Amino acid sequence: YRSIKDIPGILPTEDMRVMVEEAGLISVVSCSCRKRKESLGDPCDRSHDQNCIQFNRAAEYTSQRGHGQMLSKEEALRLIDQIEEDGLVHTWPNVAITSSNTLCSCCTDCCMFLLPMGEHEVPWTRYYEKSRFEAQNDMEACDGCQDCIERCQFDALELEKVAGSKKMKVAVDAEKCMGCGVCVLVCKPDSLKMAIVRPPEHIPALRSRE
């Protein structure tokens, strides 16, 4: 969210502040994916396990079971900031809603979906839809530090020789980029930016059950 928040034209369904503000109840629980990896003696090194955020009925359910820790809206936003600092990828239903049961924050190290997809080289888009955003790099400003490459979980960034420069620079593979934005948060020269590359219709309206 922090990589797109200043871009004109983001939708309420892409605005983390709106999602949190509209939630009646919010809790955080342990991530089952990270718990599973930890139980196998191979803990995730990207983040702590308390980062699975529940909303409304799900938050009430986890709280009643004694599993969830209730959060204020301010606490939820601070936790989301920390999750993004950890380099985790937010996943949310690809539908025009601002309320859902769970905000997952995933990584390819332990996610029960991302991990096997990576191991078996299944294209990410077989299960996930890209966001409306895409990372774009200003090659002239890029200093080739490679911090963003280490953060990208979709192998969408790679070093490339640029004419007239002694340093290798980072090129974005638009085909692989899922538009998660975690790379932008560690770009010290501020050369990486997110840009809107897909129309609002990319996020479909919620279908009626009638």
Secondary structure as UniProt FT lines:
FT   TURN            2..6
FT   TURN            8..9
FT   HELIX           12..14
FT   HELIX           16..22
FT   STRAND          26..30
FT   HELIX           32..39
FT   TURN            40..41
FT   STRAND          50..55
FT   HELIX           56..64
FT   TURN            65..66
FT   STRAND          69..70
FT   HELIX           73..85
FT   TURN            86..87
FT   STRAND          89..91
FT   STRAND          102..106
FT   TURN            108..110
FT   TURN            112..113
FT   HELIX           114..119
FT   TURN            120..121
FT   HELIX           124..126
FT   STRAND          133..137
FT   TURN            139..141
FT   HELIX           147..151
FT   STRAND          157..161
FT   TURN            163..164
FT   STRAND          168..172
FT   TURN            174..176
FT   TURN            182..183
FT   HELIX           184..186
FT   TURN            188..189
FT   STRAND          192..196
FT   HELIX           200..202
//
